[in-house]
Amino acid sequence: IYSISSGVGLNVINDLIGLQRSTYVSVGYDYQKDFKWGKMSVGLSAGIIQTSLDGSQLQAPDGNYTGEVNHNDDYLPSTLQQGIAPDVSLGIYVNSDKYFAGVSANHLLFSSASINAPTRDVKLNFAREIMVMGGYDFKLSKGVHCMPSALIKTDLKKVQLDIGANL
């Protein structure tokens, strides 16, 4: 939306890991502002996460699977179970002809979706993820540039560092 230096969007992600499926649906808004030193963008998205776990496809070591599914585990559902949780993400990005930098956070609400298990509700948690990135364009000679960059990702328990360079 050029008249107000903004953008809007719809994001849909369908993620299948083993027997757990998570579908993320969110609406995003981004505001951009030009400065003498470059440009800054701030984005916010809000939506829902729908997650499901098909317990009928699981087999626990102590389970009984003759006839009905009985995992003998209070945390494993015996049928397909679904839950919904709210989700919010935020990011800031700055860039110019020489550099770029940004920080973003997903799952700001520490969202969790409840699914029914035999004797209790089980919460599937969506951990907060924080990402920080940056890069700088070094001029090595006429027509030759090198832009190293780094991306740090963390869930506040583990940290992953990705580094790279464009020449």
PEVENGI-V807186 format. One record per pair of residues at least 4 apart in sequence whose C-alpha atoms are under 7 Angstrom apart, sorted by sequence separation. I is the first residue (numbers start at 1). GAP is how many residues later the second one is. D is the distance in Angstrom with one decimal. If there is no record, write none. Layout:
BEGIN
i;gap;d
I;GAP;D
I;GAP;D
END
This chain:
BEGIN
i;gap;d
1;4;6.1
2;4;6.4
16;4;5.9
17;4;6.3
34;4;6.1
35;4;5.7
59;4;6.6
65;4;5.1
95;4;5.6
96;4;6.4
107;4;6.4
116;4;6.4
117;4;5.6
140;4;5.5
154;4;5.6
1;5;5.1
16;5;4.4
34;5;4.5
64;5;6.6
65;5;6.2
71;5;6.8
95;5;4.1
116;5;4.7
117;5;6.4
139;5;6.2
140;5;5.3
154;5;4.5
1;6;5.4
15;6;5.7
16;6;6.4
33;6;5.8
34;6;6.5
64;6;5.2
94;6;5.7
95;6;6.4
115;6;5.6
116;6;6.3
139;6;4.5
140;6;6.8
153;6;5.7
154;6;6.3
15;7;5.1
33;7;5.4
63;7;5.6
64;7;6.2
94;7;5.4
114;7;6.0
115;7;5.3
138;7;5.5
139;7;6.5
152;7;7.0
153;7;5.1
14;8;6.0
15;8;6.2
32;8;5.7
33;8;6.4
63;8;4.0
70;8;6.6
93;8;5.8
94;8;6.2
114;8;5.5
115;8;6.4
137;8;6.5
138;8;5.2
152;8;5.7
153;8;6.5
14;9;4.4
32;9;4.3
62;9;6.7
63;9;5.1
69;9;5.7
93;9;4.2
114;9;4.4
137;9;5.8
138;9;6.0
152;9;4.6
13;10;5.6
14;10;6.5
31;10;5.6
32;10;6.6
62;10;6.1
92;10;5.5
93;10;6.6
113;10;5.5
114;10;6.3
137;10;4.3
151;10;5.8
152;10;6.4
13;11;5.0
30;11;6.6
31;11;5.4
60;11;5.5
92;11;5.5
112;11;5.8
113;11;5.2
136;11;5.4
151;11;5.1
12;12;5.6
13;12;6.7
30;12;5.6
31;12;6.4
59;12;6.5
91;12;5.7
92;12;6.3
112;12;5.3
113;12;6.6
135;12;6.4
136;12;6.2
150;12;5.7
151;12;6.4
12;13;4.6
30;13;4.1
56;13;6.6
91;13;4.0
112;13;4.2
135;13;5.6
136;13;6.8
150;13;4.4
11;14;5.7
12;14;6.7
29;14;5.6
30;14;6.5
90;14;5.6
91;14;6.3
111;14;6.1
112;14;5.8
135;14;4.0
149;14;5.8
150;14;6.4
11;15;5.3
29;15;5.4
90;15;5.5
111;15;5.5
134;15;5.6
135;15;6.5
149;15;5.4
10;16;5.9
11;16;6.3
28;16;5.6
29;16;6.3
89;16;5.6
90;16;6.8
110;16;6.1
134;16;5.6
148;16;5.7
149;16;5.8
10;17;4.7
28;17;4.0
89;17;4.5
110;17;5.9
133;17;5.5
134;17;6.8
148;17;3.9
9;18;5.8
10;18;6.3
27;18;5.4
28;18;6.6
88;18;6.6
89;18;5.8
110;18;5.9
133;18;4.3
147;18;5.3
148;18;6.4
9;19;5.1
26;19;6.2
27;19;5.7
88;19;5.5
89;19;5.9
107;19;6.5
132;19;5.8
133;19;6.3
146;19;6.7
147;19;5.1
8;20;5.5
9;20;6.7
26;20;5.2
27;20;6.2
87;20;5.5
88;20;5.5
107;20;6.5
108;20;5.8
131;20;6.9
132;20;5.2
146;20;5.6
147;20;6.5
8;21;4.6
26;21;3.9
55;21;6.3
88;21;6.5
107;21;4.8
131;21;5.6
132;21;6.7
146;21;4.4
7;22;5.7
8;22;6.4
25;22;5.5
26;22;6.4
55;22;4.8
56;22;5.0
87;22;6.5
106;22;5.6
107;22;6.7
131;22;4.5
145;22;5.7
7;23;5.0
25;23;5.6
55;23;4.6
56;23;4.8
105;23;6.9
106;23;5.1
130;23;5.8
131;23;6.5
6;24;5.4
7;24;6.6
24;24;6.0
25;24;6.6
55;24;4.8
56;24;6.7
87;24;6.5
105;24;5.5
106;24;6.6
130;24;5.4
6;25;4.4
24;25;4.6
54;25;5.9
55;25;5.7
86;25;6.3
105;25;4.4
129;25;5.7
130;25;6.3
5;26;6.0
6;26;6.0
23;26;5.6
24;26;6.5
54;26;4.1
85;26;5.9
104;26;5.8
105;26;6.4
129;26;4.5
5;27;5.5
22;27;6.6
23;27;5.2
53;27;5.7
54;27;6.3
85;27;5.8
104;27;5.3
128;27;5.6
22;28;5.7
23;28;6.3
52;28;6.9
53;28;5.5
85;28;5.1
103;28;5.6
104;28;6.7
127;28;6.4
22;29;4.2
52;29;5.5
53;29;6.6
84;29;5.2
103;29;4.4
21;30;5.5
22;30;6.5
52;30;4.2
83;30;4.9
102;30;5.7
103;30;6.5
21;31;5.3
51;31;5.6
52;31;6.4
83;31;5.3
102;31;5.3
20;32;5.6
21;32;6.6
51;32;5.4
83;32;5.5
101;32;5.5
102;32;6.4
20;33;4.6
50;33;5.8
51;33;6.3
82;33;5.7
101;33;4.0
19;34;5.8
20;34;6.9
50;34;4.5
81;34;5.7
100;34;5.3
101;34;6.5
19;35;5.8
49;35;5.6
50;35;6.6
81;35;6.4
100;35;5.4
48;36;6.8
49;36;5.2
99;36;5.5
100;36;6.7
48;37;5.6
49;37;6.2
99;37;4.3
48;38;4.4
49;38;6.5
98;38;5.8
99;38;6.0
47;39;6.0
48;39;5.2
77;39;6.4
98;39;5.0
47;40;5.2
77;40;4.3
46;41;5.7
47;41;6.5
76;41;5.6
77;41;6.1
46;42;4.4
75;42;5.6
45;43;5.7
46;43;6.5
74;43;6.2
45;44;5.2
74;44;5.6
44;45;5.8
45;45;6.5
74;45;5.7
44;46;4.6
74;46;6.9
43;47;5.7
44;47;6.6
75;47;6.4
43;48;5.2
42;49;5.8
43;49;6.4
42;50;4.5
41;51;5.7
42;51;6.5
41;52;5.1
40;53;5.7
41;53;6.4
40;54;4.4
39;55;5.6
40;55;6.7
39;56;5.5
38;57;5.6
39;57;6.4
38;58;4.4
37;59;6.7
END
